[in-house]
Structures are given as C-alpha cells and as structure tokens.
C-alpha cells in the first residue's frame, strides 16, 4: 500500500495573500516552519503531494502558463532546500 500526504498549496505551504489569489511569484511567501515540516515528511515512507485549486484562473487573473510558472517557482524553492516533490 502506498501512503500519501496531500497538502493544499496556498495557506499551507505558502502564505495566502489578503486577496486570496497567488497570481504572481511576487506573492509567493513560504510559511514559517514549512521547510522543516516538509523535510520531516520526506523522511517518512509517505509520498508527498501539493495540490491547489485556483479561482484566479476562472476569473481571468491568472493564465495557465502563469499558474505553471508559479508552481515551478515554488517547487524550485523547495528543491533548493532538498525537498523534491
């Protein structure tokens, strides 16, 4: 059996901005203790997944391309800390 942990991106991994829309990399702020917590999870036999739903796309404030750029930015920041997702 594969064990997995699913974490919501905005508000769990990174800070959710006041307008509740991470629509640029400028708004990405990794929450305190996130790196340490993710390293603890990666040290277990659980698979780690980060999930997100983005209303900004349906409202036209974020394109699919921008969405992927933000995700890539977050994943790159985590990889620099030794956390590969």
C-alpha positions, 0 to 999 in steps of 0.5 A: 500500500502506498501512503500519501500526504496531500497538502493544499498549496496556498495557506499551507505551504505558502502564505495566502495573500489578503486577496486570496489569489497567488497570481504572481511569484511576487506573492509567493511567501513560504510559511514559517516552519514549512521547510522543516515540516516538509523535510520531516515528511520526506523522511517518512515512507509517505509520498508527498503531494501539493495540490491547489485549486485556483479561482484566479484562473476562472476569473481571468487573473491568472493564465495557465502558463502563469499558474505553471510558472508559479508552481515551478517557482515554488517547487524550485524553492523547495528543491533548493532546500532538498525537498523534491516533490 
